[in-house]
Amino acid sequence: MEDFHTWISIPICSMYIVAVIGNIFLIFLVMTERSLQEPMYLFLSMLALADVLLSTATVPKMLAIFWFHFTYISFWSCVSQMFFIHFIFVSESAILLAMAFDRYVAICYPLRYTTILTSSVIGKIGIVAVVRSFIICFPFIFLVHRLIYCGRNIIPHSYCEHMGVARLACDDINVNIIYGLTVALLSTGLDIVFIIMSYTMTLCTVFQIASWTSRFKALNTCGSHICVILMFYAPAFFSFFAHRFGSKTIPHHIHILVANLYVVVPPMLNPIIYGVKTKQIQDRVILLFTPISTCW
């Protein structure tokens, strides 16, 4: 699809700009507004930071390919990009699990919410998410470095990804495949299982609430989080399994396009979804821009 690179780059660049501005603004809002420094919004700022890092690790190089045909990348730059993409993905999955736990505690144990999710606990959860991601993703560097490469040097992707790099080797990549599947199932897969369990228990509690107003408020908050979860996991797992099992049945340009959109669409939509769905954020945004409106 080289003839369409310029046209493809326009929406990707636009979405990247919106994603960076929206997420940085969200982080700024949470950090500066005391009323938003609650567990839910602190986790949301972590998610926003991960979104900025994920899109920034991929989109600039992607746009360089589309605009300037700058398709060259050194081996170690490629490995570095591969590590950061997987590292941020696993971190973001852990943050989504933490946000599901936050909603579970807030709805099922509202009186103990502030005593369970203290600032210290939130900080420790963030550190655990980062350390876990590093331990899981660091072996990817050694797994691709140990392989023997003998000529093939074209990755059929806009960014470096573990299996994309491993498939360039003339060596046996079964260890890479097994480790990749194990990581997907035992880290991200378990995160999904725990998220489903958390929301099952949360929704059971929500539907037992007598007040329709309180029930709607709880469902509204959960709904925005569920939308974010679906946007994060659905295209990621499509790309993951298509790359391993569907390379002959799924058109290659579809696979690449979905992989490209995955790193810009969720980061762009996350702050919009939470901004539209969360009244506290709406109120702070309106309050922040009220003086500007008054001056005009």
Protein Blocks (a to p, Z undefined) as FASTA:
>chain_A
ZZmmmmmmmmmmmmmmmmmmmmmmmmmmmmmmmklmcfklmmmmmmmmmmmmmmmmmmmm
mmmmmmnopabccfklmmmmmmmmmmmmmmmmmmmmmmmmmmmmmmmmmmlmmmmmgfkl
mmmmmmmmmmmmmmmmmmmmmmmmmpccehiacdcbfbdcfklmmmmpcbdfklmmmmmm
mmmmmmmmmmmmmmmmmmmmmmmmmmmpmblklmmmmmmmmmmmmmmmmmmmmmmmmmmm
mmmmmmmmpcfklmmmmmmmmmmmmmmmmmmmmmmmmmklmmmmmmmmmmmmmmZZ
